Amino acid sequence: MGAGFFQTGANAFQHTSLNMTRSDLVEELANRFAQLTHRDAELAVKTVLDAMSDALVRGHRIEIRGFGSFSINRRRPRVGRNPRSGESVQIPEKRVPHFKPGKALREAVDAGTPVSRLQD
């Protein structure tokens, strides 16, 4: 199992790089479900990611059991320094997305074992 190996059940997907992109997710979905065209898989991935983004923008928390949860953290306003001039700069409050992995995902990553094998 290389760094780019993803597997669920009997289906395996060999990924060639250390990053998995949206296109890779579309390809994986289309490969696993023969009844889906590439265009349908693309629409499914886009729909899920858009729904998650919209929920986070509205300040909602997203929890996917066994995978993890997405939430919004607030960064309070603070005073920073301009590294060139040393001048004080007011940094406004920010809302930033945060991901916390679930127990099954943490254990799978630590063990180097696909999540599906831990749940079987």
N, C-alpha and C positions, 0 to 999 in steps of 0.2 A: 504494500500500500504506500504509494507516494503521497506527497503533500497535496496533490490535487485529486484525491480519490473520494468520490461521493457514492454512497450506496444506500438503497432502501429495499428491503425484501430481496427477491431474487434478481432484481434489475440492478445493474451496475453501470456507472458512467465514469469513464476515465477522462479526467480534465487535465489539460496539458500545462497550464500555468498555475501560479500560486494565487491568482485572483479569479473570482467567479463573477462575471458581469451579467447584466440584464439579458444580453444575447445568449449567454450560456444557460441561464434559467429557462429561456424560451426553448432553446434547443433540447434541453433535458426533458421538459414537459412534453414537447412534441414526440420525442423518442419513446418515452414511457407510455404514452397514450396514443396508440396508432389511429384511433378514431378522430383525433384532433389534427387539423391541418396546422401548418406552421403559423399561418395568420391567426387561427383561433387560439393557439398557445400564446402568441404575442399579445393578443387582446386580453387573455386571462391574466397574464403576468402584469400588464399595464393596469388592469382593473384593480387587482389586489394591491399593488404598490400605490396607486392613486388613492384608494380608500384608506390605506394606512397613513399616507401623508396628510390627507384631509382631516382624519381623526386627530393626529398630532397637532396640526395647526389650530384646531378647535380646543386644544388642551386636554384631550381625552387620553387615557392610558390604554395601551394595547397589550393583551396577554395571550400568548400562544403556548399552551401547556406543553411541557417537555422541551420547548425551544427557548423561550425567554419573554421578557416584557420590554416594551418601549414606553417611555414617558418623557415628559418635558421637565427639565431642571431650570431653575431661574438663577442667573448670576447677578448678584447685587451690583449696583453701581459702585465704582471705586475710582481712586486717583491712581493714574499710571504715570510713567515717565517717558518722554520722547528720548530714545537712545542717542540721537545725534546732538540734541541741544541740552538735554537734561531738564527741560521744561516740564512742569506738571501738566497732565492732560486728564480731563474728566472722561471716564469711560462709562457710557450709559448701561442701564440694566439690559440684560439679554435673556432670551428664552432659547435654550439649546436642547436638541433631542438627546436622549440617553437610552442605552440598551443595557439590560441586565440579563445575562444568560440564565436559563433555567438549570435545575440540578442535573437533568439527564444530559443536556448539552455540555455542561461543565465537566461532568464525569467522562463523556465520550471524548472530548478534546484532550483531557488529561491522559486518558488511556490510549488515545490514538485509534479508537474503535468507532465505526459509524454508529450513530444514535439508534438506528433500527436494530442493531445487534444487541444493544443493551435492553431494549424493550421486548425482545422475543422471549 
